[in-house]
């Protein structure tokens, strides 16, 4: 247990343990540390996190309410299978959210911020030329992280975007292992940069939506190939 928790009052400490357990489990799901269809063993998770079963049980119930896991058996839970319908729904929602975000960003982005995005793009293109897939994945994440930081002043919307992106990455990381998909990703980022430079709000929303839709198509292709 985090030693900092020991200095807190008992009630606050209990709350912190419950919240930390929930956040750690959610982060593990977003990071793809559990396989689709995998049963989430309460006792094993409790041992891994160094907590009792109670906060794990509460965290699993919250995650099920959030839609990140599903009931399995009488009292258990598991990671949902990757269905084509769910992937389409998730990427359609992400396209709408990030399309709107880029429209907002377009109104306030500076030339210096565009320059920082350009630098990430240059690194991504070098990674493609040198076939460094892991670095390409990092560049893709860094590009979208930078964009999302530009709407951090819209606190609730920003956190919704972050949660959506983390959840989507459990699908996306597989598709970006394909250099052809990586090239499409970089091409999409170039179009986003162009729209931002033109300060065209409608174009920004349109190209971001198309970029996310293309990402979803790549993920669907990978999913179909695994069936």
RASULQUI-V502366 format. One record per backbone hydrogen bond with DSSP energy under -0.5 kcal/mol. NH is the residue of the N-H (numbers start at 0). CO is the residue of the C=O. Records with the same first field share a line. If there is no record, write none. Layout:
NH = CO, CO
//
This chain:
4 = 1
5 = 1, 2
6 = 3
7 = 4
12 = 8
13 = 9
14 = 10
15 = 11
16 = 12
17 = 13
18 = 14
19 = 15
20 = 16
21 = 17
22 = 18
23 = 19
24 = 20
25 = 21
26 = 22
27 = 23
28 = 24
29 = 25
30 = 26
31 = 28
32 = 27
36 = 78
37 = 34
39 = 76
40 = 38
41 = 39
44 = 40
45 = 41
46 = 42
47 = 43
48 = 44
49 = 45
50 = 45
55 = 51
56 = 52
57 = 53
58 = 54
59 = 55
60 = 56
61 = 57
62 = 58
63 = 59
64 = 60
65 = 61
66 = 62, 63
67 = 62
68 = 62
69 = 77
71 = 75
75 = 71
76 = 39
77 = 69
78 = 37
82 = 80
86 = 82
87 = 83
88 = 84
89 = 85
90 = 86
91 = 87
92 = 88
93 = 89
94 = 90
95 = 91
96 = 92
97 = 93
98 = 94
99 = 95
100 = 96
101 = 97
102 = 98
103 = 99
104 = 100
105 = 101
106 = 102, 103
107 = 104
108 = 104
113 = 109
114 = 110
115 = 111
116 = 112
117 = 113
118 = 114
119 = 115
120 = 116
121 = 117
122 = 118
123 = 119
124 = 120
125 = 121
126 = 122
127 = 123
128 = 124
129 = 125
130 = 127
131 = 126
132 = 130
135 = 131
136 = 132
137 = 133
138 = 134
139 = 135
140 = 136
141 = 137
142 = 138
143 = 139
144 = 140
145 = 141
146 = 142
147 = 143
148 = 144
149 = 145, 146
150 = 147
151 = 148
153 = 150
154 = 152
157 = 153
158 = 154
159 = 155
160 = 156
161 = 157
162 = 158
163 = 159
164 = 160
165 = 161
166 = 162
167 = 163
168 = 164
169 = 165, 166
170 = 167
171 = 167
172 = 168
173 = 170
174 = 170
175 = 171
176 = 173
177 = 174
178 = 176
181 = 177
182 = 178
183 = 179
184 = 180
185 = 181
186 = 182
187 = 183
188 = 184
189 = 185
190 = 186
191 = 187
192 = 188
193 = 189
194 = 190
195 = 191
196 = 192
197 = 193
198 = 194, 195
199 = 194
200 = 198
203 = 199
204 = 200
205 = 201
206 = 202
207 = 203
208 = 204
209 = 205
210 = 206
211 = 207
212 = 208
213 = 209
214 = 210
215 = 211
216 = 212
217 = 213
218 = 214
219 = 215
220 = 216
221 = 217
222 = 218
223 = 219
224 = 220
225 = 221
226 = 222, 223
//
